């Protein structure tokens, strides 16, 4: 058993001095291990006197260790259906019909009898958050309001959530992702974290006023920032907005007052967060235990304005002057700029997160990504809940690409906004979306067709270049291509080409982009300015391997050369 981790105590969950406990034996999994290891570091290495007014903690959690998963799978004979190619729905239903090991039921019922606040049931697989295969966002998380009046109902919902996370180990996205690694699905085992949800209740909603993802290394530094200055993405409500690739506010901790490069106020209004996720504390929804978002709700930020939770996170558009005014003191449309924190420093969050990133990076020994959530209070310290830490993979290859090189006419494409670093010169296959047939209303169909090509290329061991429009991996099908990582896992270089109506800032805090960096994928975001064109005519002249009305797979005789300068953010793809 790891240091300071004690067996679950049936007499206490939230109020115990030991806020991290465990049930069963076996592995804690990657996510839980990261939190366990960093717990003492956060306590001992940070001088909290420098950040008065904020309390930092890891929310109370109990880890169901991996041997319980083994017993669940074997006793219910689930491996046959789990490892089959049947649908996620059938797998999930089979897991829901199975029984958890009786040895843990008493502890689970005791836990649920003590707690009436929302709980997050989170995956913590033995492969998750590893150094070289991050598995970010591949497995399920289930939140439950846990506010039903009777213990039995709350207990049943907790059990359903655990079974859902177990089942997600074998969902299609997880299997597709696994094919891109050196592992097999059979290698995986799952531990589960039961953790309090950071937040406060507002009418029928429960949510944190702020969620964030911080990275100690920033592949998309802009303005005066350097990559080593890091980046932070903030959102109102549950962190699902950020990690699913939704709209959030990103900034460099060194230059928090610098705004993202919007084209004007209308562009800012369009490309800032306008809805938020919360736990539904009201009337229960239709019974749907295999739906990850069963107890979540997504609403316009005007609802949060009514909840009076925008004080520290919003600005206001003054209709008379046409200016954005910090705060919510005036009436008018709200814009989530987080200016009261970033510009007025009403709360020392920026310095605190910077210190946390520094301490975590020193502890892990590599650049890190962290997740956190925060609630604000008038009569006691604001609470910053630390939710996750995982290592980032940062290439140290020395590659130099100047902005002058980006204008070379021999290029397929280039960009001054590229994620990654290094040289790739083994790509003979290119898969691209047809611009004349692209329609934002059918992006899910496009994702499905890409999945077919990806599966074939992955099975043949052929890396490829992928070119499309809008934001890859977005949760909004109107903002780009809503692929999950497994659907394009064989792509070693990804290009986001410009298209009218799809010109939005990237969400670096998303799980999709963590996997992009974790696998060393080079990601080109081409500005809409037209200064860096894609040579579509050259692509059209290449030999066709596979084609539909929406996508085309072509083959080269000689590989393209991809060069990315991680320091400057410049990258280019030379035609063969």
Residue pairs with C-beta under 8 A, 6 or more apart in sequence:
1 22
2 28
2 33
2 36
2 37
3 40
4 18
4 20
4 36
4 39
4 40
5 18
5 20
5 21
5 22
5 28
5 36
5 63
6 18
6 21
6 22
7 21
7 22
7 23
8 21
8 22
8 23
8 62
8 107
8 110
8 111
9 16
9 18
9 21
10 106
10 107
10 110
10 111
12 114
13 21
13 60
13 62
13 111
13 114
13 115
14 60
14 114
14 115
14 117
14 196
16 60
19 57
19 58
19 59
19 60
19 61
20 35
20 36
20 39
20 58
20 60
20 61
20 62
20 63
21 61
21 62
21 63
22 28
22 62
22 63
22 64
22 65
23 62
23 63
23 64
23 65
23 68
23 104
23 107
23 108
24 64
24 65
24 66
24 67
24 68
24 103
24 104
25 65
25 67
26 65
26 66
26 67
26 68
26 69
26 70
26 189
26 191
27 33
27 65
27 66
27 126
27 189
27 191
28 36
28 63
28 65
28 66
28 124
28 191
29 63
29 65
29 66
29 123
29 124
29 125
29 126
29 128
29 189
29 190
29 191
29 193
30 124
30 125
30 126
30 127
30 128
30 129
30 130
30 135
30 390
31 122
31 123
31 124
31 125
31 128
31 129
31 193
31 388
31 390
32 61
32 63
32 124
32 191
32 193
33 124
33 129
34 129
34 388
34 389
34 390
35 58
35 61
35 193
35 386
35 387
35 388
35 389
37 363
38 58
38 360
38 363
38 386
38 389
39 58
41 359
41 360
41 363
42 56
42 58
42 356
42 359
42 386
45 359
45 362
45 363
46 56
46 355
46 356
46 359
48 56
50 351
50 355
51 348
51 351
51 352
51 355
52 348
52 381
53 347
53 348
53 381
53 382
54 347
54 348
54 349
54 352
54 381
54 382
54 383
54 384
55 381
55 382
55 383
55 384
56 352
56 356
56 384
56 386
57 383
57 384
57 385
57 386
58 385
58 386
58 387
59 195
59 196
59 197
59 198
59 385
59 386
59 387
60 195
60 196
61 193
61 194
61 195
61 196
62 111
62 193
62 194
62 195
63 124
63 191
63 192
63 193
63 194
64 104
64 162
64 191
64 192
64 193
64 194
65 191
66 126
66 189
66 190
66 191
68 100
68 101
68 103
68 104
68 192
69 166
69 189
69 190
69 191
69 192
70 189
71 101
71 103
72 78
72 98
72 100
72 101
72 166
73 79
73 82
73 166
75 99
75 101
76 98
76 99
78 94
78 95
78 98
81 90
81 91
81 94
82 91
82 94
82 95
82 167
82 169
82 170
83 170
83 185
83 186
87 172
88 167
88 171
88 172
88 290
89 290
91 167
91 170
91 171
92 164
92 167
92 171
92 289
92 290
93 290
94 167
95 163
95 164
95 166
95 167
96 160
96 163
96 164
96 167
96 289
96 290
98 163
100 108
100 159
100 162
100 163
108 155
108 158
108 159
108 162
109 151
109 155
111 158
111 194
112 146
112 151
112 154
112 155
112 158
113 151
113 155
115 146
115 196
116 146
116 147
116 154
117 146
117 147
117 196
117 197
117 206
118 143
118 144
118 145
118 146
118 147
118 196
118 197
118 199
118 206
118 279
118 281
119 143
119 144
119 146
119 158
119 161
119 194
119 195
119 196
119 197
120 141
120 142
120 143
120 193
120 194
120 195
120 196
120 197
121 141
121 142
121 143
121 144
121 158
121 161
121 162
121 164
121 165
121 192
121 193
121 194
122 141
122 165
122 192
122 193
122 194
122 195
123 139
123 140
123 141
123 165
123 168
123 169
123 190
123 192
123 193
124 190
124 191
124 192
124 193
125 135
125 139
125 169
125 188
125 189
125 190
125 191
126 188
126 189
126 190
126 191
127 133
127 135
127 181
127 183
127 187
127 188
128 134
128 135
128 136
128 138
128 139
129 135
129 136
129 388
129 390
129 391
131 366
131 391
131 393
132 393
132 518
133 181
133 182
133 183
133 518
133 519
134 390
134 391
134 393
134 514
134 515
134 518
135 177
135 515
136 243
136 390
136 511
136 514
136 515
136 518
137 243
137 244
137 485
137 510
137 511
137 512
137 514
137 515
138 173
138 174
138 177
138 485
138 486
138 511
138 515
139 165
139 168
139 169
139 171
139 174
139 190
140 164
140 165
140 167
140 168
140 171
140 292
141 165
141 292
142 160
142 161
142 164
142 165
142 292
142 294
143 161
143 197
143 238
143 279
143 295
143 296
144 154
144 157
144 158
144 160
144 161
144 295
145 206
145 279
145 280
145 281
145 295
146 154
146 157
146 158
147 154
147 281
148 154
148 157
148 284
158 194
160 289
162 192
162 194
163 289
164 289
164 290
164 292
165 190
165 192
166 190
166 192
167 290
168 174
169 185
169 188
169 190
170 185
172 486
173 484
173 485
173 486
173 487
174 185
174 188
174 486
175 185
175 486
176 451
176 454
176 455
176 484
176 485
176 486
176 487
176 489
177 485
177 486
177 489
177 515
178 184
178 185
178 188
179 455
179 458
179 459
179 486
179 489
180 458
180 485
180 486
180 489
180 490
180 519
197 206
197 238
197 279
198 208
198 373
198 374
198 375
198 383
198 385
198 387
199 206
199 207
199 208
199 238
199 278
199 279
199 373
199 375
200 206
200 207
200 208
200 209
200 375
201 281
202 304
202 307
202 309
203 281
203 282
203 307
204 280
204 281
204 282
204 283
205 278
205 279
205 280
205 281
205 297
205 299
205 303
205 307
206 278
206 279
206 281
207 236
207 237
207 238
207 276
207 277
207 278
207 279
207 309
208 237
208 238
208 239
208 373
208 374
208 375
208 385
209 236
209 309
209 312
209 313
209 374
209 375
209 376
210 234
210 235
210 236
210 312
210 313
210 338
210 349
210 373
210 374
210 376
211 234
211 235
211 236
211 237
211 238
211 239
211 241
211 242
211 371
211 372
211 373
211 374
212 232
212 233
212 234
212 235
212 239
212 242
212 353
212 371
212 372
212 373
212 374
212 509
213 232
213 233
213 239
213 242
213 243
213 369
213 370
213 371
213 372
213 508
213 509
214 230
214 231
214 232
214 233
214 253
214 353
214 356
214 357
214 369
214 370
214 372
215 230
215 231
215 232
215 357
215 367
215 368
215 369
215 370
215 392
215 508
215 509
216 228
216 230
216 357
216 358
216 360
216 361
216 367
216 368
216 369
216 392
217 227
217 228
217 230
217 367
217 392
217 394
218 225
218 227
218 228
218 229
218 230
218 231
218 252
218 508
219 227
219 418
219 419
219 420
219 421
219 508
219 517
219 566
219 569
220 231
220 417
220 419
220 506
220 508
220 525
220 569
221 227
221 229
221 231
221 252
221 569
222 260
222 261
222 417
222 569
223 252
223 255
223 258
223 261
224 255
224 258
225 252
225 254
225 255
225 258
226 567
227 566
227 567
229 252
229 253
229 254
229 255
230 252
230 253
230 254
230 354
230 357
231 250
231 251
231 252
231 253
231 508
232 250
232 251
232 252
232 253
232 350
232 353
233 242
233 248
233 249
233 250
233 507
233 508
233 509
234 242
234 248
234 249
234 250
234 251
234 313
234 338
235 241
235 242
235 246
235 247
235 248
235 249
235 273
235 276
235 336
236 273
236 276
236 301
236 304
236 309
236 310
236 313
236 336
237 276
237 277
237 278
237 304
238 276
238 277
238 278
238 279
238 296
238 373
239 371
239 373
239 387
240 246
240 277
240 296
241 247
241 248
241 273
241 275
241 276
241 277
242 248
242 507
242 509
242 510
243 371
243 509
243 510
243 511
244 475
244 510
244 511
245 471
245 473
245 474
245 475
245 476
245 507
245 510
245 511
245 512
245 513
246 273
246 474
246 475
246 476
246 507
246 510
247 271
247 272
247 273
247 274
247 504
247 505
247 507
248 273
248 507
248 509
249 260
249 272
249 273
249 336
249 337
249 338
250 260
250 505
250 507
250 508
250 509
251 258
251 259
251 260
251 342
252 258
253 350
253 353
253 354
253 357
254 354
256 342
256 343
256 350
257 342
257 343
259 268
259 337
260 271
260 505
262 268
262 271
265 317
265 322
265 323
265 324
268 324
268 335
268 337
269 317
269 333
269 335
270 504
271 504
271 505
272 335
272 336
272 337
273 301
273 336
274 300
274 301
274 336
275 298
275 299
275 300
275 301
276 298
276 299
276 301
276 303
276 304
277 296
277 297
277 298
278 296
278 297
278 299
279 295
279 296
279 297
280 295
280 296
280 297
284 295
285 294
285 295
288 294
301 310
301 314
301 334
301 336
302 334
304 310
305 314
305 328
305 334
309 376
310 328
310 334
310 336
311 327
311 328
311 340
311 376
312 338
312 340
312 341
312 346
312 347
312 376
313 336
313 337
313 338
313 340
313 341
314 327
314 328
314 334
314 335
314 336
314 337
314 338
314 339
314 340
315 324
315 325
315 326
315 327
315 328
315 334
315 335
315 336
315 337
315 339
316 324
316 325
316 327
316 328
316 329
316 330
316 331
316 332
316 333
316 334
316 335
317 323
317 324
317 325
317 332
317 333
317 334
317 335
318 324
318 325
318 330
318 332
319 332
324 335
324 337
326 337
326 339
326 340
326 343
326 344
327 339
327 340
327 344
328 334
340 346
340 347
341 347
341 349
341 350
342 350
347 376
347 382
349 374
349 384
352 384
353 370
353 372
356 370
356 372
356 386
357 368
357 370
360 368
360 370
360 389
361 367
361 368
364 389
364 391
366 391
366 392
366 393
366 394
367 391
367 392
367 394
368 389
368 390
368 391
368 392
369 388
369 389
369 390
369 391
369 392
369 509
369 514
370 386
370 387
370 388
370 389
371 387
371 388
372 384
372 385
372 386
372 387
373 384
373 385
373 387
374 382
374 383
374 384
374 385
375 382
375 383
375 385
376 382
377 383
390 514
392 514
392 517
392 518
393 517
393 518
393 519
393 520
394 421
394 517
394 566
395 420
395 421
395 422
395 520
395 566
396 421
397 421
397 422
397 423
397 566
399 421
399 422
399 423
399 563
399 564
399 565
399 566
400 565
400 567
400 568
401 563
401 564
401 565
401 568
401 570
401 571
401 572
402 568
402 570
403 416
403 568
403 570
405 414
405 570
405 572
406 414
406 415
406 416
406 532
406 570
406 572
407 414
408 414
408 572
408 574
410 574
410 575
411 535
411 572
411 573
411 574
411 575
412 534
412 535
412 538
412 539
412 560
412 573
412 574
412 575
413 467
413 495
413 497
413 524
413 526
413 532
413 533
413 534
413 535
413 572
413 573
414 524
414 526
414 532
414 570
414 571
414 572
414 573
415 524
415 525
415 526
415 527
415 532
415 570
415 571
415 572
416 527
416 532
416 568
416 569
416 570
417 524
417 525
417 526
417 527
417 569
418 522
418 523
418 524
418 525
418 564
418 565
418 569
418 570
418 571
419 506
419 508
419 513
419 516
419 517
419 522
419 523
419 525
420 516
420 517
420 520
420 521
420 522
420 523
420 564
420 566
420 571
421 564
421 565
421 566
421 567
422 520
422 522
422 564
422 566
423 561
423 562
423 563
423 564
424 463
424 492
424 493
424 522
424 561
424 562
425 559
425 560
425 561
425 562
426 463
426 559
427 463
427 464
427 465
427 492
427 493
427 556
427 559
427 560
427 562
428 462
428 555
428 556
428 557
428 558
428 559
429 457
429 462
429 463
429 464
429 465
429 545
429 553
429 554
429 555
429 556
430 464
430 465
430 466
430 467
430 539
430 542
430 553
430 554
430 555
430 556
430 560
431 450
431 453
431 454
431 457
431 464
431 465
431 466
431 467
431 491
431 551
431 552
431 553
431 554
432 466
432 467
432 468
432 539
432 551
432 552
432 554
433 446
433 467
433 468
433 469
433 481
433 550
433 551
434 549
434 550
434 551
434 552
435 469
435 497
435 499
435 536
437 549
437 550
438 446
438 469
438 499
438 550
440 470
440 477
440 478
440 501
440 502
441 478
442 550
443 470
443 477
443 478
443 480
443 481
443 482
444 477
444 482
445 550
446 468
446 481
446 550
446 551
447 481
447 482
447 483
447 487
449 548
449 550
449 551
450 466
450 481
450 483
450 487
450 488
450 551
451 483
451 486
451 487
451 488
453 546
453 551
453 553
454 487
454 488
454 489
454 490
454 491
457 463
457 464
457 490
458 489
458 490
462 490
463 490
463 491
463 492
464 490
464 491
464 492
464 553
465 491
465 492
465 493
465 494
465 495
465 560
465 562
465 573
466 472
466 488
466 491
466 493
466 494
466 495
467 494
467 495
467 497
467 534
467 539
468 480
468 481
468 494
468 495
468 496
468 497
469 480
469 481
469 496
469 497
469 498
469 499
469 502
470 479
470 480
470 481
470 496
470 499
470 502
470 504
471 479
471 480
471 481
471 496
471 502
471 504
471 506
471 507
472 480
472 481
472 483
472 488
472 494
472 496
472 512
472 523
473 480
473 481
473 482
473 483
473 484
473 485
473 510
473 512
473 513
473 516
474 480
474 481
474 482
474 507
475 482
476 482
479 502
479 504
480 496
480 502
480 504
484 512
485 511
485 512
485 515
488 494
489 519
491 521
492 520
492 521
492 522
493 521
493 522
493 523
493 524
493 562
493 573
494 516
494 521
494 522
494 523
494 524
495 523
495 524
495 526
495 534
495 573
496 506
496 523
496 524
496 525
496 526
497 526
497 534
498 526
498 527
498 528
498 529
498 530
500 528
503 528
506 513
506 525
507 513
513 523
515 521
516 523
522 562
522 564
522 571
524 571
524 573
526 532
526 534
535 575
538 575
539 552
539 554
542 554
542 555
542 556
543 554
543 555
544 552
544 553
544 554
545 553
545 554
545 555
546 552
546 553
547 553
556 576
557 576
558 576
559 576
560 573
560 574
560 575
560 576
561 573
561 574
561 576
562 571
562 572
562 573
562 574
563 571
563 572
563 574
564 570
564 571
565 571
